[in-house]
């Protein structure tokens, strides 16, 4: 039996839920990436439309996000560990400086995951990830968990993984990490569940997480990052994106599933920063506020939880 077919872990019962519960975490990635992200995500968090978010500490608008999170400890905010900088005209650099293996010829994080996996030294990755977490903690944020931008630590591109560095950091700081037990749902992140060795990498990683006492997910889901047909007359509209997302919610299986999105306020700033997908990021902000989304969550009996709940399990506080 593959991990994709395996039953969920006992995490829902450790959370105090029924064994067959279908628990979800609605998470927003990319907090702090730009002002458009903060203006969308922070109100969604405060108003309960999101369960959690993760901040990109090296990005220009991270100080604003960190200050807001520190001022409201009720917000469930983690660190979105960054090793890549993917846009053409809007980029960011490592906190540990440009004299390491973590930068391209221009002194920024590489644009692509395969470059990170190929060129980054293990010790440089460990130092940078720790620096990003330490910066968030120093800003006064009650960091609830860790996850990763563009899947750059998972080994999705070449098979070389930085999960030992991440799991060591997570174990040492008592933080859960966004690692799914199943390959199901990872295609949108660029992973091929059928690729040779993919299942073996995941199985080794989940075993290492369990051995280290790091709480991880049963599943990690999202929908395609790009807007189908963007820039053409046949581009997906909001209703098409919404229909796909509602289908995703209805398909949620027993266990704990994180569903992550990238909500941002549409406008010139966002359009100038990103190379593609600006309309979809605007749709996702609207989507999370849509009453039809809340209605499907209720009708399906989905239980919303947060990463702070998973952190409490890991720390023995539940």
C-alpha positions in Angstrom: 0.0 0.0 0.0 1.4 3.4 -1.0 1.2 6.4 1.3 -1.4 7.9 -1.0 -3.7 4.9 -0.3 -2.9 4.5 3.4 -5.3 5.4 6.1 -4.7 8.7 8.0 -2.5 8.9 11.1 -3.9 9.2 14.6 -3.5 13.0 14.5 -7.2 13.7 14.6 -7.6 11.7 17.8 -4.6 13.4 19.3 -6.4 16.7 18.6 -9.4 15.3 20.5 -11.6 14.7 17.4 -13.4 11.6 16.3 -11.3 9.1 14.5 -13.2 9.7 11.2 -13.1 13.4 11.4 -12.2 15.4 8.2 -10.2 18.2 9.7 -8.9 21.1 7.5 -6.5 23.9 8.0 -7.1 26.9 5.6 -3.7 28.5 5.3 -2.4 31.5 3.4 1.1 31.3 2.1 3.3 34.4 1.3 2.4 36.8 4.1 4.9 39.6 4.0 5.8 39.1 0.3 4.3 42.4 -0.7 1.8 44.9 0.6 -1.0 43.3 -1.4 -0.4 40.1 0.5 -0.6 41.7 3.9 -3.7 43.8 3.0 -5.5 40.6 2.1 -4.2 38.0 4.5 -4.1 39.9 7.8 -7.8 40.9 7.8 -8.8 37.3 6.6 -6.9 35.9 9.6 -8.3 38.4 12.1 -11.9 37.9 10.8 -11.7 34.1 11.0 -11.8 33.3 7.2 -8.3 31.7 7.5 -7.0 29.4 10.1 -3.3 30.3 9.7 -0.7 32.0 7.6 3.1 31.9 7.1 5.3 34.9 6.7 8.2 35.2 4.2 10.7 36.8 6.6 13.3 37.9 3.9 10.7 39.9 1.9 10.3 43.7 2.0 6.8 43.7 3.6 7.7 41.1 6.3 8.3 43.8 9.0 4.7 45.0 8.7 3.4 41.4 8.9 5.6 40.5 11.8 4.6 43.6 13.7 0.9 42.9 13.2 1.3 39.3 14.3 3.3 40.3 17.4 0.6 42.8 18.4 -2.1 40.1 18.1 -0.9 36.8 19.6 -4.2 35.2 18.8 -3.2 35.1 15.1 -1.9 31.7 14.0 1.3 32.7 12.2 4.2 30.5 11.2 7.3 31.0 9.1 7.3 30.3 5.4 11.0 29.2 5.0 12.4 30.8 1.9 15.3 29.6 -0.4 14.0 30.9 -3.7 13.0 34.2 -5.2 10.9 33.4 -8.3 9.7 36.7 -9.9 11.5 38.6 -12.6 11.3 42.2 -11.4 10.7 41.8 -7.6 13.2 39.8 -5.6 14.7 39.2 -2.2 18.0 38.0 -0.6 19.1 35.7 2.2 19.2 37.1 5.8 22.6 35.5 6.1 24.1 37.6 3.4 25.2 37.1 -0.2 28.5 35.4 0.4 27.0 31.9 0.6 25.8 29.2 -1.8 22.2 30.4 -1.5 22.4 33.2 -4.1 22.5 33.5 -7.9 24.9 35.7 -9.9 22.8 38.8 -9.1 23.0 38.1 -5.3 19.3 37.0 -4.8 17.9 33.7 -3.9 17.7 31.5 -7.1 14.5 31.7 -9.1 14.1 27.9 -9.5 14.0 25.1 -7.0 16.4 22.9 -9.0 19.1 25.5 -8.6 18.8 25.4 -4.9 18.9 21.6 -4.7 21.9 21.5 -7.0 24.0 24.3 -5.6 23.1 25.0 -1.9 25.4 23.7 0.8 23.7 22.0 3.7 25.3 24.2 6.3 24.2 27.4 4.5 20.6 26.1 4.3 20.6 25.3 8.0 22.0 28.7 8.9 19.5 30.6 6.7 16.4 28.7 7.9 17.4 29.2 11.5 18.0 32.9 10.9 14.5 33.3 9.4 12.9 31.7 12.4 15.0 33.6 14.8 14.0 36.9 13.2 10.3 36.1 13.5 10.7 35.2 17.2 12.8 38.3 17.8 10.0 40.4 16.4 7.7 39.0 19.1 5.7 36.6 17.0 4.4 33.5 18.7 5.5 31.3 15.8 3.1 28.3 15.5 4.7 26.2 12.8 7.1 26.0 9.8 6.5 25.5 6.1 8.4 26.1 2.9 8.1 28.4 -0.1 7.9 26.6 -3.5 8.8 23.2 -1.9 12.5 24.0 -2.1 13.4 21.7 0.9 11.4 18.6 -0.2 13.6 17.3 -3.0 10.8 17.6 -5.6 13.1 18.7 -8.5 16.2 16.6 -8.3 15.7 14.3 -5.3 18.2 16.2 -3.1 16.3 17.1 0.0 17.0 19.6 2.9 14.4 18.0 5.2 17.0 16.9 7.7 17.9 20.6 8.3 14.2 21.5 8.6 13.2 18.7 10.8 16.2 19.3 13.1 15.1 22.9 13.4 11.5 22.0 14.0 12.3 19.4 16.7 14.7 21.8 18.5 12.1 24.6 18.6 9.0 22.4 19.3 7.3 23.4 16.0 5.2 21.2 13.6 6.2 21.3 9.9 4.1 21.2 6.8 5.1 17.7 5.5 2.3 15.5 4.2 2.2 11.7 4.7 0.7 11.3 1.2 1.9 12.4 -2.2 -1.8 12.9 -3.1 -2.3 16.6 -3.9 1.3 17.6 -4.4 1.1 17.9 -8.2 0.2 21.6 -7.9 3.6 22.1 -6.1 5.4 20.7 -9.1 5.8 17.1 -7.7 5.1 14.1 -9.8 3.7 11.4 -7.5 4.7 8.8 -10.0 8.3 9.9 -10.3 10.9 7.2 -9.4 12.0 7.6 -5.8 9.3 10.1 -4.9 7.5 7.8 -2.5 10.7 6.6 -1.0 11.8 10.2 -0.2 8.4 10.9 1.4 8.4 7.7 3.4 11.9 8.4 4.7 10.9 12.0 5.6 7.8 11.0 7.5 9.7 8.4 9.4 12.3 10.9 10.3 9.6 13.4 11.4 7.9 10.8 13.6 11.3 9.8 15.1 12.0 13.4 15.9 8.6 14.0 17.4 7.7 16.6 14.8 3.9 16.7 14.1 3.1 16.6 10.3 0.0 16.5 8.2 -1.9 13.6 6.6 -2.4 15.6 3.4 -1.4 18.9 1.7 -3.8 20.2 -0.9 -4.2 23.2 -3.1 -5.5 24.0 -6.6 -3.3 25.0 -9.6 -1.2 28.2 -9.0 -1.8 29.6 -12.4 -5.1 30.9 -13.8 -6.0 28.7 -16.7 -6.0 30.7 -20.0 -4.7 33.8 -18.3 -4.3 36.7 -20.8 -6.8 35.2 -23.3 -10.5 35.5 -23.9 -11.0 32.1 -22.5 -9.4 32.7 -19.1 -11.0 31.1 -16.1 -13.3 33.5 -14.3 -14.1 33.7 -10.6 -17.0 31.2 -10.9 -14.8 28.6 -12.5 -12.1 29.0 -9.8 -14.8 28.8 -7.1 -16.4 25.7 -8.5 -13.0 23.9 -8.5 -12.3 25.0 -4.9 -15.7 23.8 -3.7 -15.0 20.4 -5.4 -11.7 20.3 -3.5 -13.4 20.9 -0.2 -16.0 18.2 -0.9 -13.2 15.7 -1.7 -11.5 16.1 1.7 -10.8 12.8 3.3 -10.5 11.7 7.0 -7.5 13.0 8.8 -5.9 16.5 8.8 -5.5 18.2 5.5 -4.0 21.6 5.0 -5.5 23.5 2.0 -3.2 26.4 1.2 -3.9 29.5 -1.0 -2.2 32.7 -1.9 -4.8 35.5 -1.3 -3.7 39.0 -2.2 -5.5 42.2 -3.1 -5.6 42.8 -6.9 -4.1 46.0 -8.2 -1.1 47.6 -9.8 1.3 46.6 -7.1 0.5 43.0 -7.3 0.4 43.0 -11.1 3.9 44.7 -11.2 5.4 42.2 -8.7 4.4 38.9 -10.1 4.9 37.4 -13.5 1.7 35.4 -13.6 -1.4 34.6 -11.5 -2.2 38.0 -10.2 -5.9 37.6 -11.1 -6.1 34.3 -9.3 -4.6 35.6 -6.1 -7.3 38.3 -6.2 -9.9 35.6 -6.7 -8.6 33.6 -3.7 -9.0 36.6 -1.4 -12.6 36.8 -2.6 -13.0 33.1 -2.4 -12.2 32.8 1.3 -14.9 35.4 2.1 -17.5 33.7 -0.1 -20.5 32.4 1.9 -20.7 29.4 -0.4 -17.3 28.3 0.8 -18.5 28.4 4.4 -21.7 26.7 3.5 -19.9 23.7 1.9 -17.5 23.4 4.9 -20.6 23.2 7.1 -22.5 20.9 4.9 -19.6 18.5 4.6 -19.0 18.5 8.3 -15.4 19.6 7.9 -13.7 20.6 11.1 -11.4 23.6 11.0 -8.3 23.5 13.1 -5.1 25.6 13.2 -1.4 25.0 13.4 -1.4 26.2 17.0 -3.5 23.2 17.8 -0.9 20.9 16.2 1.9 22.7 18.0 0.0 22.0 21.3 -0.1 18.3 20.4 3.7 18.3 19.7 4.5 20.1 22.9 2.2 17.8 25.0 -0.1 20.6 25.9 -3.3 18.9 24.9 
